[in-house]
Amino acid sequence: MAKKVLLVLLAVIVLVVLWGVGQFISVRNTLVQKREDVKQKWSQVENVMQRRADLIPNLVATVKGYAAHEQKVFDDIAAARAALGGARSPQQAIAANNQLDGALSRLLVVVENYPNLKADQQFLNLQAQLEGTENRIAQERRRYNESVQDYNTYLQLFPHNIFASLSGFSYNNDYFKANEAAKEVPKVDFGK
């Protein structure tokens, strides 16, 4: 009788261990899939940011033809593009992207001072392409942030958090956040 109880107890222990190992493997595989999804989404963000970076020299060249004395704006754009090209981590790329956003905003302010430029067909085409690219960037940022959130949520759920820490997975805080300047209310003045 004692031998039977011992065998049943041993079978239960083996089943619990097998279940635990199965859970561990399942959670770890899901975490790998979610981490890879975050990487894929980041790659797509980089892809559309590169498209924008490729359009900018053409836009700048067109504006330079009309406003050659606005060198500071052109230098800021060049520096921001260089920072974006040299970014080695999502945090660096996000910071460089925010820098580029600000430089492009200043470029568009310059454009407002040149009515002939605003009528130039090449400029209008480039501006439309840039606008479309900015929309793509916004969509890809949103998808990336959703992927990071999904990964982080799954990572923090119990018992996933235990298995994640045993497997070396950690929280990803590389979210795209609004630029501080974007939080300010724009001032519109129709008095001119």
Backbone hydrogen bonds, N-H to C=O, Kabsch-Sander energy under -0.5 kcal/mol:
donor,donor_aa,acceptor,acceptor_aa,energy
5,V,1,M,-2.1
6,L,2,A,-2.2
7,L,3,K,-2.1
8,V,4,K,-2.4
9,L,5,V,-2.7
10,L,6,L,-2.5
11,A,7,L,-2.4
12,V,8,V,-2.5
13,I,9,L,-2.3
14,V,10,L,-2.5
15,L,11,A,-2.5
16,V,12,V,-2.5
17,V,13,I,-2.5
18,L,14,V,-2.7
19,W,15,L,-2.6
20,G,16,V,-2.6
21,V,17,V,-2.7
22,G,18,L,-2.5
23,Q,19,W,-2.7
24,F,20,G,-2.6
25,I,21,V,-2.6
26,S,22,G,-2.5
27,V,23,Q,-2.9
28,R,24,F,-2.6
29,N,25,I,-2.5
30,T,26,S,-2.2
31,L,27,V,-2.6
32,V,28,R,-2.3
33,Q,29,N,-2.2
34,K,30,T,-2.5
35,R,31,L,-2.7
36,E,32,V,-2.4
37,D,33,Q,-1.9
38,V,34,K,-2.1
39,K,35,R,-2.1
40,Q,36,E,-2.5
41,K,37,D,-2.6
42,W,38,V,-2.4
43,S,39,K,-2.3
44,Q,40,Q,-1.8
45,V,41,K,-2.0
46,E,42,W,-2.6
47,N,43,S,-2.0
48,V,44,Q,-2.1
49,M,45,V,-2.3
50,Q,46,E,-2.3
51,R,47,N,-1.8
52,R,48,V,-2.0
53,A,49,M,-2.6
54,D,50,Q,-2.3
55,L,51,R,-1.5
56,I,52,R,-2.0
58,N,55,L,-0.6
59,L,55,L,-1.9
60,V,56,I,-3.2
61,A,57,P,-2.5
62,T,58,N,-1.9
63,V,59,L,-2.3
64,K,60,V,-2.9
65,G,61,A,-1.3
66,Y,62,T,-0.6
66,Y,63,V,-1.4
67,A,63,V,-2.7
70,E,67,A,-1.8
71,Q,69,H,-0.5
73,V,70,E,-0.7
74,F,70,E,-1.4
75,D,71,Q,-2.8
76,D,72,K,-2.4
77,I,73,V,-2.0
78,A,74,F,-2.3
79,A,75,D,-2.6
80,A,76,D,-2.3
81,R,77,I,-2.6
82,A,78,A,-2.2
83,A,79,A,-2.3
84,L,80,A,-2.3
85,G,81,R,-2.5
86,G,82,A,-1.8
87,A,83,A,-0.5
87,A,84,L,-0.8
93,A,89,S,-2.5
94,I,90,P,-2.8
95,A,91,Q,-2.2
96,A,92,Q,-2.6
97,N,93,A,-2.4
98,N,94,I,-2.1
99,Q,95,A,-2.0
100,L,96,A,-2.4
101,D,97,N,-2.4
102,G,98,N,-2.0
103,A,99,Q,-2.0
104,L,100,L,-2.7
105,S,101,D,-2.0
106,R,102,G,-1.9
107,L,103,A,-1.9
108,L,104,L,-2.2
109,V,105,S,-1.5
110,V,106,R,-1.9
111,V,107,L,-2.1
112,E,108,L,-1.3
113,N,109,V,-0.6
113,N,110,V,-1.5
114,Y,111,V,-2.1
118,K,114,Y,-1.7
119,A,115,P,-0.8
119,A,116,N,-0.5
120,D,116,N,-0.6
120,D,117,L,-1.2
124,L,120,D,-2.5
125,N,121,Q,-2.6
126,L,122,Q,-2.5
127,Q,123,F,-3.0
128,A,124,L,-2.2
129,Q,125,N,-2.4
130,L,126,L,-2.7
131,E,127,Q,-2.5
132,G,128,A,-2.4
133,T,129,Q,-2.3
134,E,130,L,-2.7
135,N,131,E,-1.9
136,R,132,G,-2.0
137,I,133,T,-2.7
138,A,134,E,-2.3
139,Q,135,N,-2.2
140,E,136,R,-2.8
141,R,137,I,-2.7
142,R,138,A,-2.1
143,R,139,Q,-2.4
144,Y,140,E,-2.6
145,N,141,R,-3.0
146,E,142,R,-2.4
147,S,143,R,-2.2
148,V,144,Y,-2.6
149,Q,145,N,-2.5
150,D,146,E,-2.5
151,Y,147,S,-2.4
152,N,148,V,-2.9
153,T,149,Q,-2.7
154,Y,150,D,-2.4
155,L,151,Y,-2.5
156,Q,152,N,-1.6
157,L,153,T,-0.9
157,L,154,Y,-0.6
161,N,157,L,-2.4
162,I,159,P,-0.9
163,F,159,P,-1.9
164,A,160,H,-3.3
165,S,161,N,-1.9
166,L,162,I,-2.0
167,S,163,F,-1.5
168,G,164,A,-0.7
168,G,165,S,-0.5
169,F,164,A,-2.6
173,N,171,Y,-0.6
175,Y,173,N,-1.4
182,A,179,N,-1.0
183,K,179,N,-0.6
183,K,180,E,-1.2
184,E,181,A,-1.1
188,V,186,P,-0.6
189,D,187,K,-0.5
